[in-house]
Amino acid sequence: MSDEDEEVTYTVVFDSEPDKKYTYLPPLDGRATATYPNKDTFVGEFKDGKKHGKGCYTFASGSKYDGEYFENKKQGTGKYDAPDGGVYEGEWYDDKRHGKGVYTYPTGDRYVGEWKNGTKHGTGNFFYAQISTSVQGTWSNGQCVDGVWSIHDGSSYTGSFLGNQPSGDGLFEFPTGNKASGRYQDGKFVGKSFTKPHPNAKCPEVTPPTALRVAERLIDKSISKSDHNGNIHVLKMEIAGLANFQRAGKTPVYGSGQPTLDALRKLNDTLTEAGFDKIVNVNLREDPIVYVNQLPFSPRDGKALNVPIVLDSSLTATNIKDLEERCAANAKFAVKRKGNLHNYYEEMYANPAAPTVCTGNDAKTIEVKDANEIRSVNALFEFLTEEDVAFEYQRVPVSADKAPSFGAFDGICATVRGLEGGCVVFNDAEGRDRTATAMAIAGLLVKEAEAEDDGGGDEEDEGDESKADKGPKLPPTYDEAEPDMKGGQYSLVMRLVNKINGPTKEELEALKVAEKEQFLADKKAAEEAAAAAKAEAEAEAAALLAEEGVAAAEPAAADDAEPAAEEDAPADEEAAEEAPADDAGYGEGDEGDEKKEEVDEFVSKLPAEASNLGDVLKMDVDEAINKSAAVCNLRTGIFDLKAAHDAADVATKDILKEKAINNVQRYCYLILFKMYVNEQQALGEEGFQTTFEQFSQAEGKKELFELLGTNTAGALSCFDWD
């Protein structure tokens, strides 16, 4: 008879009523002694007639449980002495060993670790007393599935297990330092041995691992974390499983967090009903994503659960795709080993006073019905194509903390230009900074397309673009429109804007005056140099004639005088023609005409009017940012960082300043990208054959990018808030 079976034949004596013996279990509270017909006894606390609290149940067979109860069931902590001599001491739940506990077997063997529903499940260590070995690792349904087998002679096996025996891939390490890597098949180990080199042997040159290999190691050692938690929702959730779904104004540009599979299906229905026959999903994340039970998970370092795995920026979208496939394969293998269970962590936000501050990570487990349905993002979209959806999938990795790379700008540009009546949905993990950045970039490209929707024709659009290039007559008054620098009027941003603008009206007039004065000075110098050269040439010619005249004097005297007179005539005419040039000055009327002629000859190489192109570009960028600011505003966020910076401690100030520097760089890149877009659109069909990166190296543009510098050199490195 078990300790849960309660019949009216019980004899119960409460300590509060020692002289009264009940032959049934009354609904009373207090400590009592119950004796059962099969000789089992219980001494402990009752509540409402049920064992509740601390108590000791002794079985007639000799086994005993001494611990906590909850409504007639062993729950809490307690010690159980089994009839065969085994002892369990640890946590209980719902009458079963559940939680952390130690079971010592009659043989002396001992298991120390986690339990679930009465069996070993989780992390644990099993010690074999008689052979001095141990198995430490992950247990599922009472069996070790992955771990380290430490043998008494100092050797060890690390790898997978099946039925508490090594099975599958593993590595043997021996006390000598030798190793053998291979696979257990049918109880036999098949592998390749590695001999430990002699201590005096010359170490071979080791090639540093590639960025991809480093990433693979990070993935292989990672643990799973849910992409979704209760704190990611800034906007009202219109589609279940799609956090922060937003649209940039009336453009075909959307953004969101990482969607679930069902959310993608509903998103497809929503956008196709809106008239889009093509939907391009652009994933902006640098870290891999795996879908388990249709939900997104990402790999994390167990020591930094709240920080995405940082991969080298040199990795391409193809590299990340390969890493996702590797991550999915690892997840499938782990789920199969653990009895179709997927272990993961989820962020908790349990402090009402600070609802946006993570209070920890909760370990969770879900059952996976079919491990083969664990998919990478790319495989997920391939699966969706079988359902006749309008999705096209692309990966454009964008840094979460820095300005997008030139490649990211060009990738987003190519995607948006190829929409052809479709729409684009950008997503990162939560639909925040990276999504807002990509939406703003796209917004700088689709502005004209939006105007067409409002009834404007192609010809009118070109006229509007031409006007936009010239800019407004007067620059905007930023401080009045958006005080407190919320408009992004930081020194570096405005330095870039003013550099693009060029000289102001007053500066341009002064430059034109200086240019004209220089023109006249250069002209006068040229005339003087020409006159001097001519005088020198005439002097040389006269000297040569003089020498020739002396030699021919006698023959000339014997000839007729008429030819000599005819010879002299051209010289006199030439002298007559050149007489004005020898004149030291002009007449009063002539001088005015000459000055007017000089003015007419002068043509300025400077712009006719001062340009406000930089202001126009900034206003276009601000408009694109505002349309993409449903979750976060890339411009006003700089001001918010300043407020946080001013209130932060010394250690945090540097972190916030670094974030502000990156945000300012991103803001400036958006302005320069808009300049690039305007120039390329002005070329018509010949446009966009030059990439944004090539544009950054072009003459006259390179100095604009160099004006910014980098985080370690130049203007950005000495960033201030003014």
C-alpha positions as a printed Julia matrix, in Angstrom:
722×3 Matrix{Float64}:
   0.0     0.0      0.0
   1.47    3.39    -0.97
   1.58    6.46     1.19
  -1.03    8.12    -1.07
  -3.78    5.5     -0.49
  -5.9     6.68     2.41
  -8.75    4.5      3.72
 -11.08    4.96     6.66
  -9.24    2.21     8.55
  -6.46    4.6      9.44
  -5.69    5.24    13.08
  -4.65    8.81    13.6
  -3.58   10.51    16.8
  -2.97   14.28    16.78
  -0.39   15.66    19.18
  -2.95   18.22    20.27
  -5.39   15.42    21.26
  -3.2    12.55    22.53
  -6.12   10.75    24.2
  -8.32   10.73    21.09
  -7.78    8.15    18.37
  -9.43    8.56    14.96
 -10.2     5.56    12.76
 -10.47    7.86     9.77
  -8.57   10.91     8.61
 -10.4    14.03     9.78
  -9.96   17.37     7.94
  -7.82   18.78    10.73
  -4.55   20.73    10.89
  -1.54   19.91    13.02
   1.08   17.32    13.75
  -0.13   13.73    14.07
   0.87   10.07    13.93
  -0.95    7.89    11.4
  -0.77    4.1     11.32
  -1.95    2.22     8.26
  -3.35   -1.35     8.09
  -0.23   -2.56     6.24
   1.94   -1.28     9.13
   3.17    1.83     7.25
   3.4     4.87     9.52
   3.55    8.62     9.05
   4.61   11.16    11.6
   4.32   14.76    10.53
   2.2    17.77     9.62
  -1.36   17.67     8.3
  -3.45   20.41     6.71
  -7.14   19.92     5.95
  -6.6    16.21     6.55
  -3.71   15.94     4.05
   0.0    15.44     4.62
   1.34   18.98     4.22
   4.66   20.28     5.55
   7.44   18.24     7.1
   6.97   14.61     7.88
   8.45   11.12     7.9
   6.76    8.18     6.18
   8.1     4.75     7.1
   7.16    1.8      4.94
   6.66   -1.67     6.41
   9.28   -2.9      3.92
  11.92   -0.77     5.65
  12.16    2.12     3.19
  11.55    5.62     4.47
  10.92    9.16     3.23
  11.8    12.05     5.5
  11.08   15.46     4.03
   8.48   17.93     2.8
   4.94   17.28     1.59
   2.42   19.33    -0.35
  -1.21   18.17    -0.36
  -0.37   14.51     0.24
   2.54   14.46    -2.24
   6.28   14.51    -1.72
   7.29   18.0     -2.81
  10.19   20.2     -1.79
  13.33   18.63    -0.34
  13.57   15.24     1.24
  15.56   12.05     1.8
  14.41    8.66     0.61
  15.92    5.38     1.84
  15.09    2.62    -0.66
  14.49   -1.0      0.45
  17.63   -2.17    -1.4
  19.83    0.28     0.49
  19.9     3.04    -2.06
  19.49    6.6     -0.82
  18.2     9.69    -2.64
  18.54   13.11    -1.11
  17.4    16.17    -2.96
  14.43   17.92    -4.55
  10.96   16.47    -5.21
   7.93   17.59    -7.17
   4.54   15.94    -7.59
   5.69   12.81    -5.71
   8.72   12.34    -7.99
  12.43   13.12    -7.9
  12.57   16.44    -9.73
  15.29   19.1     -9.62
  18.74   18.66    -8.15
  19.58   15.6     -6.12
  22.05   12.85    -5.2
  21.29    9.14    -5.49
  23.7     6.71    -3.83
  23.3     3.09    -4.95
  23.89    0.04    -2.72
  27.05   -0.68    -4.73
  28.48    2.71    -3.8
  27.84    4.18    -7.23
  26.51    7.7     -7.07
  24.68   10.12    -9.37
  24.89   13.84    -8.64
  22.85   16.11   -10.86
  19.47   17.04   -12.24
  16.26   14.99   -12.31
  12.94   15.32   -14.1
   9.77   13.32   -13.46
  11.68   10.72   -11.45
  14.54   10.09   -13.93
  17.98   11.56   -14.53
  17.5    14.48   -16.87
  19.77   17.48   -17.42
  23.36   17.95   -16.3
  24.78   15.25   -14.08
  27.79   13.21   -13.0
  27.67    9.43   -12.43
  30.48    7.91   -10.35
  31.27    4.19   -10.62
  32.73    3.24    -7.23
  34.2    -0.18    -8.03
  36.07    0.79   -11.2
  36.85    4.43   -10.25
  35.4     5.96   -13.4
  32.77    8.6    -14.01
  30.5     9.9    -16.74
  29.73   13.61   -16.64
  27.47   15.27   -19.16
  23.9    15.68   -20.38
  21.23   13.14   -19.43
  17.83   12.54   -20.96
  15.14   10.15   -19.7
  17.6     8.38   -17.41
  20.42    7.95   -19.95
  23.56    9.92   -20.75
  23.42   11.31   -24.3
  26.5    13.51   -24.39
  29.44   13.89   -22.04
  32.89   12.94   -20.78
  33.79    9.42   -19.68
  36.75    9.65   -17.3
  38.56    6.32   -16.87
  40.61    5.26   -13.82
  43.91    5.11   -15.77
  43.71    8.82   -16.59
  42.34    8.48   -20.11
  39.0     9.96   -21.15
  36.4     9.87   -23.88
  34.47   12.98   -24.92
  31.52   12.6    -27.23
  28.02   11.23   -27.67
  26.41    8.33   -25.79
  23.53    5.97   -26.4
  22.14    3.65   -23.72
  24.81    4.96   -21.31
  27.48    3.65   -23.71
  29.73    5.68   -26.06
  28.14    5.91   -29.49
  28.81    8.15   -32.46
  31.51   10.81   -32.79
  34.03   11.21   -30.01
  37.59   11.87   -28.92
  39.83    9.66   -26.75
  42.63   11.32   -24.76
  45.33    9.26   -23.05
  47.68   10.03   -20.12
  50.62   10.06   -22.55
  49.1    13.04   -24.34
  48.13   11.0    -27.39
  44.65   11.38   -28.79
  42.34    9.42   -31.05
  39.43   11.01   -32.88
  36.78    8.89   -34.47
  33.41    7.25   -34.14
  31.91    4.4    -32.09
  30.14    1.91   -34.35
  28.62   -1.36   -33.12
  30.52   -1.08   -29.83
  33.88   -0.57   -31.54
  35.86    2.64   -31.86
  37.08    3.5    -35.34
  39.33    6.51   -35.53
  42.62    8.18   -36.22
  45.36    8.43   -33.59
  47.4    11.52   -32.82
  50.77   11.03   -31.14
  52.02   13.58   -28.67
  55.24   15.13   -30.03
  58.55   14.93   -28.2
  59.06   17.81   -25.71
  62.17   18.97   -27.61
  60.59   18.68   -31.03
  60.29   21.87   -33.03
  56.76   23.14   -33.08
  55.28   23.24   -36.56
  54.09   26.55   -37.91
  50.44   27.03   -37.19
  48.26   28.94   -39.62
  45.82   31.22   -37.78
  42.23   30.08   -38.2
  40.13   31.91   -40.75
  37.27   34.16   -39.68
  34.84   31.49   -40.87
  36.56   28.78   -38.82
  36.48   30.97   -35.71
  32.76   31.52   -36.29
  32.18   27.79   -36.68
  33.82   27.15   -33.32
  31.62   29.79   -31.69
  28.53   28.17   -33.19
  29.56   24.68   -32.07
  30.02   25.84   -28.45
  26.91   28.02   -28.33
  23.61   27.53   -26.56
  20.16   28.44   -27.86
  18.21   31.55   -26.94
  14.73   32.6    -28.0
  14.46   35.63   -30.28
  11.14   36.54   -28.68
  10.46   37.89   -25.19
   7.92   40.14   -23.55
  10.04   43.28   -23.87
  10.58   43.46   -27.63
   7.19   44.95   -28.46
   7.27   48.72   -28.89
   4.33   48.81   -31.3
   0.97   47.13   -31.02
   1.26   43.65   -32.53
  -0.93   43.58   -35.64
   0.23   40.11   -36.69
   0.89   37.5    -34.01
   4.56   36.57   -33.91
   5.66   39.7    -35.84
   7.15   42.27   -33.47
   7.23   45.99   -34.33
   5.69   45.73   -37.8
   5.94   49.2    -39.38
   5.8    51.04   -42.69
   7.79   54.03   -43.95
   5.01   56.48   -44.76
   3.12   55.41   -47.88
   6.15   53.82   -49.51
   6.48   50.08   -50.26
   9.06   49.85   -47.46
   8.29   47.88   -44.29
  10.2    46.68   -41.23
   9.79   44.22   -38.37
  11.48   41.96   -35.85
  12.32   38.32   -36.59
   8.99   36.7    -37.54
   7.67   33.25   -36.7
   6.7    30.91   -39.54
   2.97   31.56   -39.01
   3.65   35.31   -38.95
   5.37   35.06   -42.35
   2.32   33.33   -43.79
   0.0    36.04   -42.43
   2.38   38.77   -43.6
   2.27   37.29   -47.1
  -1.53   37.4    -47.07
  -1.59   40.98   -45.74
   0.81   42.41   -48.33
  -0.58   40.51   -51.31
  -4.04   41.77   -50.4
  -2.52   45.28   -50.39
  -1.64   44.78   -54.06
   2.03   43.73   -53.95
   2.78   40.81   -56.25
   6.34   40.48   -54.97
   7.57   40.66   -51.37
  11.31   40.81   -50.75
  12.31   39.9    -47.19
  15.76   41.26   -46.33
  17.33   39.88   -43.17
  19.81   42.39   -41.75
  21.26   40.25   -38.97
  24.9    39.22   -38.73
  24.19   36.31   -36.39
  22.68   32.97   -37.52
  19.02   32.09   -36.84
  17.45   28.64   -36.54
  13.73   27.83   -36.51
  12.55   25.18   -34.04
   8.81   24.45   -33.83
   8.33   27.39   -36.23
   9.93   29.78   -33.7
  13.23   31.68   -34.21
  16.24   31.02   -31.98
  19.78   32.38   -32.13
  23.06   30.92   -30.8
  24.63   32.65   -27.8
  27.76   32.34   -25.72
  26.79   30.74   -22.42
  28.82   33.39   -20.57
  27.11   36.31   -22.33
  23.51   35.29   -22.97
  22.24   38.82   -23.56
  24.79   39.63   -26.27
  24.51   38.2    -29.8
  27.51   36.23   -30.99
  29.89   38.72   -32.63
  31.09   37.48   -36.01
  33.88   38.99   -38.07
  32.62   41.75   -40.36
  34.47   40.16   -43.28
  31.99   37.27   -43.37
  29.65   37.42   -46.34
  25.96   36.62   -46.58
  26.96   33.24   -48.03
  29.19   32.58   -45.0
  26.32   33.38   -42.63
  24.04   31.08   -44.62
  26.57   28.25   -44.18
  26.82   28.99   -40.45
  23.03   28.82   -40.17
  23.0    25.43   -41.85
  25.68   24.27   -39.4
  23.7    25.67   -36.47
  20.54   23.9    -37.67
  22.42   20.6    -38.04
  23.79   20.98   -34.5
  20.29   21.66   -33.18
  18.87   18.59   -34.92
  21.64   16.4    -33.51
  21.13   17.76   -29.98
  17.35   17.31   -30.11
  17.65   13.71   -31.25
  20.16   12.95   -28.5
  17.96   14.52   -25.84
  14.83   12.59   -26.62
  13.25   15.18   -28.96
  13.69   18.0    -26.47
  15.08   21.45   -27.26
  16.66   23.37   -24.39
  16.89   27.14   -24.63
  16.9    30.37   -22.63
  14.49   33.29   -22.66
  14.98   36.77   -21.24
  12.94   37.74   -18.18
  11.66   41.21   -17.3
  10.26   40.72   -13.82
  10.88   44.12   -12.2
   7.76   46.32   -12.47
   9.79   49.36   -11.46
  12.12   48.86   -14.45
  10.11   46.92   -17.05
  12.74   47.37   -19.78
  15.64   46.01   -17.73
  16.41   42.31   -18.16
  16.35   40.55   -14.79
  17.85   37.28   -16.0
  17.36   34.36   -18.36
  14.94   31.53   -17.73
  15.97   28.02   -18.81
  13.18   26.33   -20.75
  12.53   23.12   -22.66
  10.1    22.39   -25.49
   9.26   19.1    -27.12
  10.1    18.82   -30.82
   7.8    16.47   -32.68
  10.01   16.23   -35.76
  13.69   17.22   -35.6
  13.8    17.33   -39.4
  11.61   20.45   -39.28
  14.43   22.4    -37.62
  15.45   24.82   -40.38
  17.77   27.7    -41.16
  16.17   30.94   -42.38
  17.12   30.16   -45.97
  15.62   26.67   -45.69
  12.49   28.16   -44.12
  11.87   30.41   -47.13
  12.55   27.52   -49.49
   9.9    25.6    -47.57
   7.49   28.54   -47.92
   7.91   28.64   -51.69
   6.1    25.3    -51.78
   3.05   27.1    -50.37
   2.82   29.55   -53.3
   3.85   32.66   -51.34
   5.16   35.87   -52.91
   8.33   36.01   -50.8
  11.88   36.41   -52.09
  14.58   36.09   -49.45
  17.84   38.06   -49.24
  20.53   38.48   -46.6
  22.28   41.87   -46.23
  24.33   41.8    -43.0
  24.34   45.17   -41.22
  26.29   46.0    -38.07
  24.13   46.5    -35.01
  26.41   49.2    -33.56
  28.1    50.93   -36.48
  27.23   52.61   -39.74
  26.36   50.13   -42.51
  29.23   49.1    -44.77
  29.41   50.32   -48.36
  28.43   46.8    -49.41
  25.29   46.99   -47.26
  24.32   50.35   -48.8
  24.81   48.96   -52.31
  22.94   45.73   -51.46
  19.9    47.59   -50.13
  20.06   49.98   -53.1
  20.02   47.11   -55.61
  17.12   45.42   -53.79
  14.94   48.53   -53.69
  15.65   49.49   -57.3
  14.59   46.0    -58.37
  11.2    45.99   -56.62
   9.24   46.73   -59.81
   5.87   47.12   -58.15
   6.7    44.92   -55.18
   7.54   45.79   -51.6
  10.44   45.13   -49.25
  10.34   44.03   -45.6
  13.52   44.58   -43.61
  14.0    42.75   -40.33
  16.51   42.37   -37.55
  16.0    40.59   -34.23
  13.57   43.16   -32.78
  12.86   45.61   -35.63
  14.86   48.44   -34.09
  18.05   50.3    -35.16
  19.16   48.17   -38.12
  15.63   47.98   -39.47
  15.15   51.76   -39.12
  18.49   52.33   -40.89
  17.61   50.1    -43.84
  14.14   51.64   -44.11
  15.71   55.12   -44.2
  18.16   54.04   -46.93
  15.28   52.61   -48.95
  13.24   55.75   -48.32
  15.94   57.82   -50.03
  15.43   55.73   -53.14
  11.64   55.41   -53.34
  10.7    59.03   -52.79
  10.07   59.59   -56.5
   8.08   56.35   -56.74
   5.81   57.65   -54.0
   5.27   60.85   -55.95
   4.15   58.78   -58.95
   1.51   57.18   -56.76
   0.21   60.66   -56.03
  -0.36   61.3    -59.76
   2.97   62.82   -60.83
   4.34   61.81   -64.24
   7.91   60.94   -65.11
   8.55   64.31   -66.72
   7.28   66.21   -63.71
   9.37   64.08   -61.36
  12.52   64.95   -63.29
  11.64   68.61   -62.99
  11.11   68.28   -59.25
  14.44   66.49   -58.9
  16.17   69.25   -60.81
  14.67   71.82   -58.45
  15.64   69.78   -55.44
  19.26   69.72   -56.58
  19.36   73.54   -56.52
  17.95   73.67   -53.01
  15.86   76.31   -51.29
  16.64   80.0    -51.56
  17.38   80.16   -47.86
  18.75   77.44   -45.56
  16.37   76.08   -42.91
  16.47   77.62   -39.46
  17.26   74.45   -37.55
  17.25   75.8    -34.01
  13.77   77.26   -34.37
  12.34   74.21   -36.13
  13.83   71.61   -33.78
  15.45   73.1    -30.67
  17.92   71.38   -28.35
  19.77   69.82   -31.29
  17.06   67.21   -31.74
  17.3    67.98   -35.43
  20.8    66.52   -35.48
  22.7    69.83   -35.62
  25.91   68.47   -34.16
  29.22   70.05   -35.11
  30.41   67.19   -37.31
  27.06   66.83   -39.11
  26.84   70.55   -39.83
  30.49   70.65   -40.87
  29.65   68.06   -43.52
  26.5    69.94   -44.58
  28.43   73.21   -44.91
  31.22   71.47   -46.82
  28.66   70.19   -49.33
  27.01   73.62   -49.52
  30.27   75.35   -50.32
  30.76   79.09   -49.65
  27.95   81.26   -48.34
  26.57   84.2    -50.33
  28.93   86.67   -48.63
  31.89   84.32   -48.95
  31.04   83.71   -52.63
  30.92   87.46   -53.37
  34.28   87.93   -51.67
  35.74   85.03   -53.63
  34.42   86.48   -56.89
  35.99   89.87   -56.12
  39.31   88.18   -55.34
  38.97   86.02   -58.47
  38.36   89.12   -60.63
  41.25   91.02   -59.1
  43.48   88.05   -59.72
  42.24   87.85   -63.32
  43.11   91.51   -63.93
  46.46   91.17   -62.23
  47.26   88.07   -64.28
  46.17   89.84   -67.48
  48.27   92.91   -66.73
  51.26   90.76   -65.93
  50.75   88.84   -69.15
  50.51   92.08   -71.19
  53.62   93.48   -69.56
  55.47   90.25   -70.18
  54.3    90.26   -73.84
  55.38   93.92   -74.29
  58.76   93.22   -72.76
  59.24   90.18   -74.97
  58.26   92.22   -78.03
  60.61   95.05   -77.13
  63.4    92.59   -76.65
  62.68   90.97   -80.02
  62.59   94.39   -81.75
  65.88   95.34   -80.17
  67.47   92.16   -81.39
  66.06   92.7    -84.89
  67.29   96.29   -84.97
  70.76   95.22   -83.9
  70.82   92.58   -86.65
  69.68   95.13   -89.29
  72.27   97.55   -88.13
  75.02   95.03   -88.64
  73.71   94.11   -92.1
  73.3    97.8    -93.04
  76.95   98.57   -92.38
  78.09   95.72   -94.57
  75.88   96.77   -97.52
  76.42  100.57   -97.34
  78.88  100.93  -100.24
  76.95   98.91  -102.84
  73.76  100.76  -101.93
  75.34  104.14  -102.64
  76.18  103.09  -106.22
  72.57  102.07  -106.92
  69.53  104.18  -107.64
  68.06  105.76  -104.47
  64.46  104.75  -105.26
  64.73  101.12  -104.13
  66.1   102.28  -100.8
  63.09  104.49  -100.32
  60.82  101.59  -101.21
  62.67   99.41   -98.65
  62.12  101.92   -95.89
  58.4   102.32   -96.54
  57.19   99.09   -94.93
  59.23   99.86   -91.85
  57.55  103.22   -91.57
  54.11  101.62   -91.98
  54.92   99.04   -89.33
  56.02  101.74   -86.98
  52.83  103.61   -87.7
  50.73  100.55   -86.94
  52.55   99.87   -83.69
  52.45  103.42   -82.48
  49.39  102.95   -80.19
  51.14  100.07   -78.42
  54.09  102.36   -77.67
  51.73  104.99   -76.21
  52.21  105.24   -72.46
  48.5   105.81   -71.74
  44.96  106.04   -73.06
  42.81  108.99   -73.79
  39.97  109.69   -71.37
  37.41  107.96   -73.58
  39.71  105.17   -74.59
  40.52  104.28   -70.96
  36.82  103.7    -70.1
  36.34  101.51   -73.15
  39.42   99.46   -72.28
  38.24   98.85   -68.71
  34.81   97.78   -69.97
  36.52   95.42   -72.4
  38.5    93.9    -69.52
  35.3    93.39   -67.49
  33.58   91.79   -70.45
  36.51   89.42   -70.9
  36.31   88.2    -67.26
  34.22   85.04   -66.75
  34.01   83.7    -63.18
  34.59   80.01   -62.63
  32.65   80.13   -59.33
  28.93   79.26   -59.04
  26.55   82.05   -59.98
  24.72   81.64   -56.64
  25.47   80.12   -53.25
  24.34   76.47   -52.94
  22.23   74.94   -50.19
  22.62   71.38   -51.48
  23.92   70.13   -48.15
  20.87   71.51   -46.35
  18.57   69.92   -48.93
  20.27   66.54   -48.59
  20.01   66.68   -44.81
  16.32   67.59   -44.98
  15.66   64.68   -47.36
  17.48   62.33   -44.99
  15.57   63.72   -42.01
  12.32   63.1    -43.83
  13.32   59.49   -44.6
  14.37   58.97   -40.98
  11.11   60.39   -39.66
   9.08   58.05   -41.86
  11.05   55.11   -40.44
  10.89   56.23   -36.81
   7.93   54.25   -35.52
  10.22   52.3    -33.17
  13.36   54.44   -32.98
  14.49   57.71   -34.55
  18.06   57.55   -35.81
  18.47   61.31   -35.54
  16.86   62.23   -32.22
  18.42   59.1    -30.75
  21.75   60.98   -30.72
  20.22   63.6    -28.43
  18.78   60.86   -26.22
  22.24   59.35   -25.94
  23.57   62.73   -24.87
  20.99   62.97   -22.09
  21.88   59.45   -20.93
  25.59   60.26   -21.24
  25.3    63.34   -19.02
  23.53   61.35   -16.28
  25.74   58.24   -16.49
  28.68   57.19   -14.33
  32.24   57.46   -15.64
  32.44   53.86   -16.86
  29.17   54.12   -18.81
  29.96   57.51   -20.37
  32.55   56.04   -22.73
  30.11   53.35   -23.9
  27.38   55.9    -24.6
  29.82   58.22   -26.33
  30.95   55.37   -28.6
  27.32   54.7    -29.5
  26.8    58.37   -30.27
  29.87   58.42   -32.52
  28.54   55.45   -34.47
  25.1    57.06   -34.79
  26.61   60.32   -36.07
  28.69   58.4    -38.61
  25.58   56.56   -39.78
  23.71   59.88   -40.05
  26.51   61.44   -42.15
  26.68   58.38   -44.4
  22.95   58.69   -45.07
  23.48   62.31   -46.18
  26.31   61.3    -48.51
  24.28   58.37   -49.8
  21.46   60.75   -50.73
  23.99   62.84   -52.67
  25.05   59.66   -54.48
  21.43   58.73   -55.25
  20.64   62.18   -56.66
  23.65   62.11   -58.97
  22.9    58.59   -60.2
  19.2    59.28   -60.76
  20.13   62.36   -62.81
  21.97   60.05   -65.23
  18.77   58.21   -66.11
  19.3    54.75   -67.56
  23.07   55.19   -67.26
  22.8    55.7    -63.51
  23.87   53.36   -60.7
  26.67   51.81   -62.71
  28.93   53.33   -60.07
  28.7    51.85   -56.57
  28.47   53.9    -53.41
  31.97   52.75   -52.49
  33.34   53.94   -55.84
  31.48   57.21   -55.33
  33.27   57.64   -51.98
  36.65   57.53   -53.75
  35.74   59.89   -56.59
  37.38   63.28   -56.98
  35.6    65.89   -54.89
  33.78   63.2    -52.85
  36.69   61.52   -51.14
  37.4    64.65   -49.1
  33.81   64.59   -47.8
  34.3    61.11   -46.36
  37.76   62.01   -45.09
  36.18   64.95   -43.29
  34.49   62.45   -40.97
  37.59   60.47   -40.17
  37.2    57.25   -38.17
  36.53   56.23   -34.59
  40.26   56.24   -33.93
  41.43   59.17   -36.08
  39.99   62.44   -37.29
  36.78   64.24   -36.4
  34.88   61.18   -35.18
  37.64   60.22   -32.75
  37.43   63.58   -30.97
  33.66   63.78   -31.16
  31.98   66.38   -28.97
  28.33   67.18   -28.4
  28.34   70.8    -29.61
